[in-house]
Amino acid sequence: MPKKLFISPMDRKSFVLFSSNFFANLSFFSMLAILTLYFTNSCGFSLKFSGIFMFFVLVFSRVGRIILLPLLKHYASKTALIISALLMSIGYFIIALSKIKIVMLLAFFAMGLGYGCNSVYVRSLIGTANNTNKLLYVQLSIVTNLSAAIGSLLAVCVFTHVGGEYVFLYSALMMLISAFIIYSKLHLEEYPISNVNMLQAIGFILRKPGVFWIFILTILSWIMYVQIFSVLPLLLNRQLGATQFLGSLYATNTAMITLFSMSINKYLLKFQMDAYQFIISGFIFIGAGFLLLYLMPIIATAYLSMVLWTLGEILIIPSLSSSLSELTRGSERLNVFAFNGVAIGLGEGVGMYLGTTLVELQPALQTSRVYLFLSLMTLIFLGVLMIFKTGHLFKAELTESIKI
């Protein structure tokens, strides 16, 4: 990256926003990588209760922006970013120190509020009138995926050799560093965030069948995708006794997205594939990954399944985003995309609960049976796609696959 990128005031602003995004996602994906094992092994929670807890954690992380943004609209963006970083830091710190369930739930709520608002503010500030270089969004997606890879590797290493509490402690420290960088380096403050009207978004979604089905598909897609954070850690821990490989498996996922997402999409678009075909292909890859790990539950197969799941993610998530973009216009697009985070959170939450509940029903040494059920679920989802296929629902455009 050119050295001058960090010299001019505007470029310095971008660097600070990238730093904020890096620390927020590093801490969030550190938490996500070990959350299932932390609840079951460190806290002694049952698998079913852990699933319920993770449902609320992930919904908080997505819905938080809706709750906090109206309260922060009266503050300059710099102040709002500092508040979101401090909320995350306080939440992580409390989680590290307490295993009282209600206290942990409130701490996760604070963390989710902060994380959701950080995501909205960073992307909005990068898109302000004086800073519209599209390359910055490409760089932001790289930073997001890089932080997710580093966070996953670091969290599993710390969890395995030191303890889960220390993952939350270093996450709290990271967010304090982020707040200090924002306070000391970000000098341009007045960038108000547009208000998001959730009632208008819900009304629009219900009036537009195409948008409604995109939201249903978004929920179904994230139910399947989040199993890499739900069932996979439990498989490695309970049946394979190989928790130490978890970090590198997650790093494989984020590395593939960073390196190959655009090239794979560009290549497939040469064959005139539309978004519907991308989504169908993505579900086939995800289902094949589930079935493969059921048939051969070994570490080598886990890496191959992760490759297949990631290919599914690369094909599905950008296609859903581009289809949603095609079906919305103007101010309604902001409202609908903000509400899209709710659909993602519901999918993640339901997926986490589903995965841990299914695992609880299996003997520890036969955890891989869950993947047979998940592969059958994927087959059912493919059937739903076939039944509800309507040409105007899907229109392909090339977009970047990023973790949001």
Secondary structure, DSSP 4 states (H G I P E B T S, - for coil): --GGGGTSHHHHHHHHHHHHHHHHHHHHHHHHHHHHHIIIIIS---HHHHHHHHHHHHHHHHHHHHHHHHHHTTS-HHHHHHHHHHHHHHHHHHHHH---HHHHHHHHHHHHHHHHHHHHHHHHHHTSTT---THHHHHHHHHHHHHHHHHHHHHHHHHHHT-HHHHHHHHHHHHHHHHHHHHHH------PPPP--HHHHHHHHHH-HHHHHHHHHHHHHHHHHTHHHHHHHHIIIIII--GGGHHHHHHHHHHHHHHHHHHHHHHHHTTT--HHHHHHHHHHHHHHHHHHHHHS-SHHHHHHHHHHHHHHHHHHHHHHHHHHHHT--HHHHHHHHHHHHHHHHHHHHHHHHHHHHHHHTS-GGGTTHHHHHHHHHHHHHHHHHHHT--GGG-----------
